[in-house]
Amino acid sequence: MANPQVENGHTRIANELLEAICKFISNPSFLRIGFMVIRLTYGWGRKEAEINIKSLSTKIGLTDEYIKSVIIEMELAKILKKVEFKKPYLAIIQFNKDYTQWNTYKT
């Protein structure tokens, strides 16, 4: 039985940003990867993080290559910024909290 507790870790995110994510991002892969980027950055009190793609693959159940291609798409859509692949499976990523810059379908 799952029993998550805030005391075991939590991610602080502005309500305005969370609402923008719900409103403007409809691609399920963008959501899954976006929330993991937020967890690995804001969840640790950082603006950017060095993310291991293989570890991310294990956590969200998508292949390494697919994750890399979605990260590139998310950077082109300006949802992610400062994407820099240091090694084939290591990237420095920052979530773009200025949702007015995102190139997504507005509903």
C-alpha atoms as one frame of an Amber mdcrd trajectory, in Angstrom:
protein
   0.000   0.000   0.000   1.389   3.391  -0.991   1.719   5.907   1.824   3.417
   9.084   0.518   4.302  11.651   3.155   5.376  15.268   2.647   8.032  14.671
   5.299   9.737  12.255   2.896  10.187  14.983   0.284   8.017  17.301  -1.743
   8.260  19.660  -4.686   7.360  23.285  -4.247   5.824  24.806  -7.378   3.907
  28.030  -7.906   0.176  27.502  -8.449   0.294  29.791 -11.496   2.919  27.568
 -13.146   1.054  24.376 -12.282  -2.147  25.813 -13.768  -0.267  26.870 -16.933
   1.090  23.332 -17.300  -2.440  21.931 -16.993  -3.816  24.460 -19.469  -1.158
  24.608 -22.175   0.637  21.237 -22.260  -1.476  18.443 -23.710   1.263  16.100
 -24.990   1.469  13.234 -22.441   5.211  12.742 -22.972   5.824  16.469 -22.435
   3.871  16.220 -19.171   5.721  13.145 -17.919   9.168  14.506 -18.714   8.255
  18.043 -17.658   7.073  16.924 -14.235  10.239  14.861 -13.742  12.403  17.852
 -14.710  10.454  19.964 -12.199  10.891  17.274  -9.539  14.645  17.045 -10.203
  15.086  20.831 -10.176  12.508  22.557  -7.964  12.231  19.393  -5.844  15.841
  19.956  -4.830  15.604  23.753  -4.654  17.520  24.285  -7.921  16.767  26.079
 -11.175  18.634  23.586 -13.345  19.812  20.036 -12.948  22.203  17.574 -14.482
  19.867  14.759 -15.457  20.849  11.200 -16.286  18.656  10.117 -19.220  18.977
   6.399 -18.343  17.776   7.101 -14.797  14.907   9.208 -16.160  14.019   6.334
 -18.498  13.741   3.949 -15.555  11.630   6.385 -13.519   9.024   7.148 -16.205
   9.098   4.053 -18.400  10.111   5.566 -21.738  13.146   4.594 -23.819  16.354
   6.632 -23.617  16.251   7.668 -27.263  12.596   8.681 -27.068  13.279  10.797
 -23.959  16.170  12.540 -25.717  13.989  13.327 -28.737  11.147  14.640 -26.531
  13.593  16.808 -24.570  14.747  18.344 -27.854  11.111  18.914 -28.902  10.390
  20.524 -25.525  13.361  22.835 -25.970  12.108  23.822 -29.426   8.689  24.503
 -27.865  10.518  26.607 -25.248   9.148  24.555 -22.346  12.687  23.560 -21.424
  15.710  25.772 -21.765  19.455  25.498 -21.399  19.372  21.918 -22.655  22.964
  20.809 -23.043  23.906  17.185 -23.642  27.255  16.780 -21.903  27.514  13.083
 -22.703  25.159  10.809 -24.628  23.060  10.138 -21.517  23.702  13.211 -19.385
  21.949  16.543 -19.898  21.782  19.858 -18.098  18.182  21.041 -18.198  16.140
  23.945 -16.865  12.335  24.225 -16.925  11.172  27.495 -18.510   8.753  28.946
 -15.980   7.832  31.822 -18.324   4.896  30.005 -19.876   4.102  32.953 -22.166
   7.130  31.851 -24.222   5.912  28.279 -24.676   5.005  27.300 -28.250   2.112
  25.004 -27.398  -1.480  24.767 -28.473  -3.513  27.126 -26.338  -6.941  25.781
 -25.444
